[in-house]
């Protein structure tokens, strides 16, 4: 059996597995949140080959090399298909824990300078931004409560 067929078998098995329990589905969603740049099929492949808590920041060998990191000898990558439309061949991606090299920040957060840039781009003060976020949250909460408490007319069903 070829490598592509083995990968397809892993995918088919995992698709059935993730829909069997709420925990499995939450694990897939956790990985999807961490690896948001990957297509859903590849998220499924990662969860089939690596525990969700060990799938934090993943990239292929060439990408790690570009950011000054190297993949450690003996590291096990996850087989994925980066883009079936553009390049339908399998590649391996590795978690940052499987790499070594420069200790640089590779992710972003909305704090410090990033927060200041975001607020100034919106043309708001930090207090206005906090007020806007609070209003949106309250509006969403109010809509949820209203939807839960409103009874539908039986003739509408």
C-alpha positions as CSV (number, residue, x, y, z in Angstrom):
1,X,0.0,0.0,0.0
2,X,1.4,3.4,-1.0
3,X,2.0,6.3,1.4
4,X,-0.9,8.3,0.0
5,X,-3.3,5.3,0.5
6,X,-2.0,5.0,4.1
7,X,-2.6,8.6,4.8
8,X,-6.1,8.4,3.3
9,X,-6.8,5.4,5.5
10,X,-5.7,7.4,8.6
11,X,-8.0,10.3,7.5
12,X,-11.0,8.1,7.0
13,X,-10.5,6.4,10.3
14,X,-10.1,9.8,12.2
15,X,-13.2,11.3,10.6
16,X,-15.3,8.6,12.1
17,X,-13.4,8.9,15.4
18,X,-13.9,12.6,15.9
19,X,-17.7,12.4,15.6
20,X,-18.0,9.7,18.2
21,X,-17.7,11.9,21.3
22,X,-17.8,15.5,22.4
23,X,-14.3,15.3,23.7
24,X,-12.9,14.2,20.4
25,X,-14.7,17.0,18.6
26,X,-13.4,19.5,21.2
27,X,-9.9,18.2,20.6
28,X,-10.2,18.9,16.9
29,X,-11.6,22.4,17.5
30,X,-8.7,23.1,19.9
31,X,-6.2,22.1,17.3
32,X,-8.1,24.1,14.6
33,X,-7.8,27.2,16.8
34,X,-4.1,26.7,17.3
35,X,-3.4,25.8,13.6
36,X,-5.9,28.2,12.0
37,X,-4.0,28.5,8.7
38,X,-4.5,24.8,7.9
39,X,-7.5,23.4,6.0
40,X,-9.9,21.2,8.0
41,X,-8.7,18.0,6.3
42,X,-5.2,18.7,7.6
43,X,-6.4,19.5,11.1
44,X,-8.0,16.1,11.1
45,X,-4.7,14.6,9.9
46,X,-2.8,16.3,12.7
47,X,-5.2,15.2,15.4
48,X,-5.0,11.6,14.1
49,X,-1.2,11.6,14.4
50,X,-0.4,13.8,17.4
51,X,-2.1,14.6,20.8
52,X,-3.9,18.0,20.7
53,X,-1.8,19.3,23.6
54,X,1.3,18.7,21.6
55,X,0.0,20.4,18.4
56,X,0.8,24.0,19.3
57,X,2.7,25.7,16.4
58,X,3.4,23.6,13.4
59,X,5.1,24.1,10.1
60,X,7.0,22.2,7.4
61,X,10.8,21.7,7.4
62,X,11.4,24.6,4.9
63,X,9.3,27.1,7.0
64,X,11.2,26.3,10.2
65,X,14.4,26.8,8.3
66,X,13.3,30.2,7.1
67,X,12.7,31.4,10.7
68,X,16.1,30.2,11.9
69,X,15.0,26.9,13.5
70,X,15.9,23.3,12.6
71,X,13.9,20.1,12.9
72,X,15.6,17.8,15.5
73,X,16.9,14.5,14.3
74,X,14.4,11.7,14.8
75,X,11.4,14.0,15.1
76,X,8.2,12.5,13.8
77,X,6.2,14.8,11.5
78,X,2.5,14.7,10.7
79,X,1.6,13.8,7.2
80,X,-0.7,16.4,5.5
81,X,-1.7,17.6,2.0
82,X,-0.9,21.3,2.1
83,X,-3.1,22.2,-0.9
84,X,-4.8,19.5,-2.9
85,X,-5.6,22.0,-5.6
86,X,-2.2,23.6,-6.1
87,X,0.1,20.9,-5.0
88,X,-1.5,17.5,-4.4
89,X,1.5,15.8,-2.8
90,X,2.0,14.9,0.8
91,X,4.2,16.9,3.2
92,X,5.2,16.6,6.8
93,X,4.8,19.3,9.4
94,X,6.5,19.5,12.7
95,X,5.6,21.1,16.0
96,X,7.8,23.8,17.5
97,X,8.7,21.3,20.3
98,X,10.4,19.2,17.6
99,X,12.7,22.1,16.6
100,X,15.7,23.9,18.0
101,X,17.4,27.1,17.1
102,X,16.8,30.8,17.6
103,X,14.4,31.6,20.4
104,X,12.2,34.2,18.7
105,X,8.6,35.0,19.2
106,X,6.7,33.5,16.2
107,X,3.2,34.3,17.3
108,X,1.4,37.6,18.0
109,X,-0.9,38.8,20.8
110,X,-3.1,41.8,21.3
111,X,-1.1,43.5,24.0
112,X,1.4,46.3,24.3
113,X,2.3,47.8,21.0
114,X,0.0,45.6,19.0
115,X,-3.0,46.8,21.1
116,X,-1.9,50.4,20.7
117,X,-1.6,49.9,16.9
118,X,-5.1,48.2,16.8
119,X,-6.7,50.9,18.8
120,X,-5.2,53.8,16.8
121,X,-6.1,52.0,13.5
122,X,-9.8,52.0,14.7
123,X,-9.5,55.6,15.7
124,X,-10.6,54.9,19.2
125,X,-9.3,55.4,22.7
126,X,-8.6,52.3,24.8
127,X,-11.7,53.2,27.0
128,X,-13.9,53.4,23.9
129,X,-12.6,50.1,22.6
130,X,-13.3,48.4,26.0
131,X,-16.8,50.0,26.1
132,X,-17.5,48.8,22.5
133,X,-16.3,45.2,23.4
134,X,-18.5,45.3,26.5
135,X,-21.6,46.5,24.5
136,X,-21.1,43.7,21.9
137,X,-20.8,41.1,24.7
138,X,-23.9,42.4,26.4
139,X,-25.9,42.5,23.2
140,X,-24.9,39.0,22.3
141,X,-25.8,37.8,25.8
142,X,-29.2,39.6,25.6
143,X,-30.0,38.0,22.3
144,X,-29.1,34.5,23.7
145,X,-31.3,35.0,26.7
146,X,-34.2,36.3,24.6
147,X,-33.9,33.3,22.2
148,X,-34.0,30.9,25.1
149,X,-37.0,32.5,26.8
150,X,-39.1,33.2,23.8
151,X,-41.6,30.5,23.1
152,X,-42.5,29.8,19.5
153,X,-46.0,29.8,18.3
154,X,-47.0,26.1,17.6
155,X,-48.4,27.2,14.2
156,X,-44.9,28.3,13.1
157,X,-43.5,24.8,13.6
